[in-house]
Amino acid sequence: MDNLDLNTSWFSSTSEKVSTLQLQPEEQDSDIAALQKRQTIKIEKPESEQKLEALLSNLLKYGVLLASAVVLFGGIIYLVNYGSEAITYRFFYGEPERLRSPVGIVKAVSDGYSDAVIQLGLLVLVSIPVIRVIICLFTFLKQRDFTYFFISLLVLGALTYSLIIAP
């Protein structure tokens, strides 16, 4: 450190000369070139698979929109009817009997209960994945793809158990 002189001309000079060094690009790695070539290859799905994807996509999209609209409509009706009532949390009352089964919910909607409309929207929302699995089940059976058929059957069994038997 003793040999370092800070008063040298290269440090205190006001006229500096900047030199640039241009680097030549390296040749592209053969692996990278092969990957870029693979990316340009377009893999097309069979028409039946494209139709299934479109059907399932539309089912999910429009099913969720329908369920949301029904819940929103039921919520608005409920607030119009009961929005000004005072809420008491002293006692817990479970769901009324009319809202404990799908048949009861549909009957309560036809009788004009606004809380049943909300329940109907939630029922529609829960049924969308079940319908999706049923569509896949029959599609795989039609295509004779038994591996995915049995997987779909297993998923349908798990959904059925969790929705009907487990509660």
ZAVO-533607 format. One record per residue (C-alpha): x, y, z. Coordinates in steps of 0.05 Angstrom, whole numbers, plus 5000, padded with zeros to 4 digits. Example, Ala and Ser with C-alpha at 12.3 -4.5 7.8 and 13.67 -1.06 7.14 Angstrom:
BEGIN
524649105156
527349795143
***
This chain:
BEGIN
500050005000
505950475010
507550474936
500750764916
501251494897
494451834888
497452454856
499352114792
497152394726
492651804708
488351924769
487752684769
487652804695
481553174667
482252934597
480852194596
481151744537
475951204534
477350604493
472150084475
473049354466
468249004420
467048274433
465347804377
459347374391
460946654403
458246124358
451645874382
451845234422
449244644383
444544444440
441345134440
440545114365
437244424370
432344674423
430545284382
429344834323
424744394365
420744984388
418745144317
415644454308
408244514322
404843914353
397643864334
392543514378
387343054349
380643374333
377042964387
381843214440
381043934418
373443854421
373843554491
378244124515
373544644485
367544304517
370744264586
373244974581
366345234564
363144814618
367745104671
367245814645
359745854636
358245414696
361945874743
358746484711
351846174719
353045974791
355746664807
349646994776
344846554814
348446684880
348547434866
341247444848
339447054911
343747514953
340348134926
333447834938
335547635009
338248325025
331948654998
327648215042
331948155105
337348695100
334449155152
333348625206
337748625267
342348025273
342847655339
348447175351
346046915419
343346265391
345745825335
340545565288
342745055237
340445045165
333044945156
330844265134
328844535065
336244705050
339344045070
338343655005
338443824931
331143644923
329344074983
333344654954
329744624887
322944574922
324745174967
326845584906
320045434873
316645644938
320346324935
325546274990
331346744975
336346355017
334645744975
336646134912
343546254943
344045514960
341945334889
347745754862
352545394908
349644724888
350944904814
358045114831
359444454867
356344044811
360944324757
367043884774
362543274779
359643404710
366643514683
369042834710
362742494682
364142794613
371342564616
369141874639
364641764579
369642084530
375141614553
370441024548
368541214477
375841294458
377340614492
382640944535
381540494595
387240764637
384141464640
377241164644
378940804708
382441424735
376241834720
371941304753
376341334815
375742094817
368242054808
367941554865
372042024910
367542614892
361242204905
363941964972
365942664994
359242984973
354242444994
357141945042
362342345082
357942925107
***
